[in-house]
Amino acid sequence: MKYILVTGGVISGIGKGIIASSIGTILKSCGLRVTAIKIDPYINIDAGTFSPYEHGEVFVLNDGGEVDLDLGNYERFLDINLYKDNNITTGKIYQHVINKERHGDYLGKTVQVVPHITDAVQEWVMNQAKVPVDDDKKEPQICVIELGGTIGDIEGMPFVEAFRQFQFKAKRENFCNIHVSLVPQPNATGEQKTKPTQNSVRALRGLGLSPDLIVCRSAKPIEMAVKEKISMFCHVEPEQVIFVHDVSSTYRVPILLEEQGIIKYFKQRLNLPIDDQPSDLLMKWKKMACRYERLLKVCSIALVGKYTKLSDCYASVFKALEHSALAINYKLDLMYIDSTELERSTEAENSVKYHQAWHKLCKADGILVPGGFGIRGTEGKLQAISWARTKKKPFLGVCLGMQLAVVEFARNCLNWEDANSTEFDPDTKNPVV
């Protein structure tokens, strides 16, 4: 088994999930069987109880596991089916170790972070890496592990220490570390700065891990001089510095990595039985990315929800719409509308916001009301549903959106004025949901 650990520096949310997924895609295109593990250093057992603003939308696996949305990226990019144990959290690890301690498995020893927690992490990774995730039920050959958070976080320390030990257990030719870092470009000078990356790599080295590849994220393409500077100060060859700037679509990222010779590097570094050239799978991927960028016709969909300040809150809806738009050669223009802004109370408080929200809704080709919790914003969703029905606009209600469509129809077509869901009004005379 070959292990590729993806760590992140400078800031969280830098795109480790997409980098990890893209590396997996490239290796899969070379004919290798790939699996993925996501480590989240939070103490929650899983992502099921999070507010969407905390970590974006929860991704639900086939076995019912409620996990981080990065596992959704792995499944989409790699075309695999993962399990709840592919998501490791601090909570799960500590629960596992405490259960063993209560059971007497440690024979009365003092249970500590090192070695007991770190050993549990290594054991979990080695066991889970062997679990088949493809339809052919064969054991994977490569496991891509993404360590959430940022190097230096107090929560992530036990995991970093676990992998510091693990690199020797797995042997050098079977373990590789990729560090994803930020190269900012302040507006004042317009110059791309390497210092955050230097500091991040130094912190990682201080914890006992040495990056084999440094993936530099930036808004604009990075200049060659910057690559040479990072190579010199971070103690790696120039070909070990990879650039990934912001692109029109995340499906462009595997192509960016492949163009910078990552297949050749992995072949040598991990002694992989593959050709230097990618297979037809990556050719298909390139065609899809090119087609995505050439789309001319636009379809605008209004998403009327409550958590519109963070697009990750509705990741599943966005991906589903994006994929279906691509299938019929349309570019998706997804407009996020805060449902509270469609309500009469907003008109009284801030008429500009109210009219802007309605203007967006009116120009949409279709309206989608997604799931949600609590009564806040439901009135605005009902207004949008009513407008879609009367104006014959294509409408899709998902979860709460579908329930509110039933409520709206009962109130305005059947004249049951107090029709409602018992979630919002337990005493309604017409509990249509």
Secondary structure, DSSP 8 states (H G I E B T S, - for coil): -EEEEEEE-SSSSSSHHHHHHHHHHHHHHTT--EEEEEEE-SSSSSGGG--HHHHSS-EE-TT--EE-THHHHHHHHHT----GGGEEEHHHHHHHHHHHHHHTTTTT----IIIIIHHHHHHHHHHHHTS--STT----SEEEEEE-S-TT-TTTHHHHHHHHHHHHHH-GGGEEEEEEEE----TTT-----HHHHHHHHHHHHTT---SEEEEEESS---HHHHHHHHHHTTS-GGGEEEEE--S-GGGHHHHHHHTTHHHHHHHHTT-S--SS--HHHHHHHHHHHHHHH---EEEEEEEES-TTSGGGGHHHHHHHHHHHHHTT-EEEEEEEEGGGGSHHHHHH-HHHHHHHHHHHHH-SEEEE----SSTTHHHHHHHHHHHHHTT--EEE-THHHHHHHHHHHHHTS--TT-B-TTT-TT-S-B--
